[in-house]
Amino acid sequence: MQGDASDTVLVVGAGPAGLSAAASIAAAGFRPVVVEKEDVLGGAPILSGYAKLVPSGEWAKDAIGRMVARVEQDASTTVFKGTKVTGFEGEPGDFTATLSNGEHVKAGAAILATGFTHFDSINKPEWGFGTYEDVLTTTQMEQMVAGGKIFCPSDGRVPERVAILLCVGSRDRQIGREWCSKICCTVSTNLAMEIKELSPTTDVFIYYMDIRTFGLYEDKFYWKSQEEFKTKFVKARIAEVTTSGDGRLLVKGEDTLVKRPIVIPFDIVVHAIGMDPNEDNPEISKVFGVGLEKHGFIDRAEFYTSTCGTTRRGVFAAGSCYAPETIDDSISQGHAAAARAIAELHALARKKAG
Amino acid sequence: MANYAEMQQIFDDIRSDFRYDHELNGCLNCGVCTATCPSAHFYDYSPREIVQLLWTENVEQIYDAMQEKIWACAQCMTCAARCPFKNSPGGLVAIMREVAIARGLQSAKDVLRPFGRVMLKLITTGNQLSPDMIQPDHFPDWGPNIQKVEGDLKVLRKAIPVKTLQTVDTAWEVSLKTSVEMYTIWEMTGVLKSLEMMDENLFDVIEDFIDEKKEDYEDWLEEQDED
């Protein structure tokens, strides 16, 4: 048996939200027990090999790497990798978690930082992913940028024109994804600038329904990508991606100015894939006894006075398990959830002491 | 040309259709419907424009679109399959067409007149197209495949191992009972009423034909009773 319920908080997931939660719990003098199902810490930015992060411009492996090191080097923190929580019994102040490695952990509270799953572009077959080698996802394009060279996977040539399609797996009732994934607009403008920086002869076009580079990202990303990097923005949702005889990709859209359909050649088409609820959420919901909201993300408690709550008392949540979320806001939520968990343990201790 | 009140009335007819709210949820103006529309490639027609006109309640432009544009739609419904908001531009066009017909718009009569021959064939035989109508010169889109229907049609059709398909002046043989059932459906669903509104002469011809067929059917039923 690991842990002492009076000062231990179980943190499930070690992405940006989980890592920040664990750091705050430790800094406050409590004991975090971090359970991560993958064999490495860092979550999606590390597992998917993201390039430079928004808005810091720092490489993901450096920025998230620091968060990982902070948790791994902390003496009061216990980390289980390649491990899942398979059972969770008890009540606030006295929970017992069963792990897939057979161990049991006692904890006073738990924080779910279980994240999201990238949308699988195979579910939009008309956009050519899986059919044409030069149709990629933003994740794959980030990896290409991290590798330092922009080229067509089919034959290695430098692309003259790259199209980024927004809202792939977002804002689409046809495939049951009615949410905006929040990050893809800014990530795509950032990606367009990175492509242009590495490959100055490549022109980047972004096809959009709306541009949602919220807050300070308007001028720092959306405007900058046009003013300094000449990214072209076209208001059109693409009907289909096909191929021409010479191996280039053909993108079929509407020229909304003249209300006519047009077909435009490209060398690479990038899907700006959205954020699905974690594919493990049905299991997470069952193990932790927490509800899911209608899209399948973790359901929030009343927010104004029970921030970072779930439908079960003593179980908190943070980051993209709630809804599509940015890395920065996931980190903030991790700290907020840690504060809630610590406050809960304090309240229980005071009550016990009378 | 209708006055504003008449155009408003036409729009009210459209939006009071029971399907209207189901086919139109709003519009993100993404244009995927127009991008994917086969008719938009060939005609001055944009499903996004139709949706926008209805959503913004532009009664004058709606009236204008009903004169010609809405008849360019092939009702393939690819727009409905692609719309991220699950609108059905093609379904809205169907409603607009029905209103144009119910209101007896001259433009609808003009657009539909060439289809009178098809309508007559359909109602008198239960078939839109028959093998003997297929003239190679009229089907360039078939390409070399057209060779397959040249030659002795009667012999070719005999090779089909389904007796009701071994016909030349109809695509398949429709029994009297089936025909009468179809007439009943067209009567009850208002198809014949629409036809009367669009082309009174054709309606008279078809009505006489239907009456005759119904009498034949009654006679046939009586014969069965006697046996």
Boltz contact constraints between the chains, C-beta under 6 A:
constraints:
  - contact:
      token1: [A, 171]
      token2: [B, 84]
      max_distance: 6.0
  - contact:
      token1: [A, 172]
      token2: [B, 84]
      max_distance: 6.0
  - contact:
      token1: [A, 173]
      token2: [B, 85]
      max_distance: 6.0
  - contact:
      token1: [A, 173]
      token2: [B, 86]
      max_distance: 6.0
  - contact:
      token1: [A, 209]
      token2: [B, 28]
      max_distance: 6.0
  - contact:
      token1: [A, 209]
      token2: [B, 30]
      max_distance: 6.0
  - contact:
      token1: [A, 236]
      token2: [B, 31]
      max_distance: 6.0
  - contact:
      token1: [A, 237]
      token2: [B, 30]
      max_distance: 6.0
  - contact:
      token1: [A, 237]
      token2: [B, 31]
      max_distance: 6.0
  - contact:
      token1: [A, 237]
      token2: [B, 32]
      max_distance: 6.0
  - contact:
      token1: [A, 239]
      token2: [B, 32]
      max_distance: 6.0
  - contact:
      token1: [A, 239]
      token2: [B, 35]
      max_distance: 6.0
  - contact:
      token1: [A, 239]
      token2: [B, 36]
      max_distance: 6.0
  - contact:
      token1: [A, 252]
      token2: [B, 35]
      max_distance: 6.0
  - contact:
      token1: [A, 253]
      token2: [B, 35]
      max_distance: 6.0
  - contact:
      token1: [A, 254]
      token2: [B, 31]
      max_distance: 6.0
  - contact:
      token1: [A, 254]
      token2: [B, 34]
      max_distance: 6.0
  - contact:
      token1: [A, 254]
      token2: [B, 35]
      max_distance: 6.0
  - contact:
      token1: [A, 256]
      token2: [B, 31]
      max_distance: 6.0
  - contact:
      token1: [A, 259]
      token2: [B, 46]
      max_distance: 6.0
  - contact:
      token1: [A, 259]
      token2: [B, 49]
      max_distance: 6.0
  - contact:
      token1: [A, 261]
      token2: [B, 34]
      max_distance: 6.0
  - contact:
      token1: [A, 261]
      token2: [B, 35]
      max_distance: 6.0
  - contact:
      token1: [A, 261]
      token2: [B, 40]
      max_distance: 6.0
  - contact:
      token1: [A, 261]
      token2: [B, 41]
      max_distance: 6.0
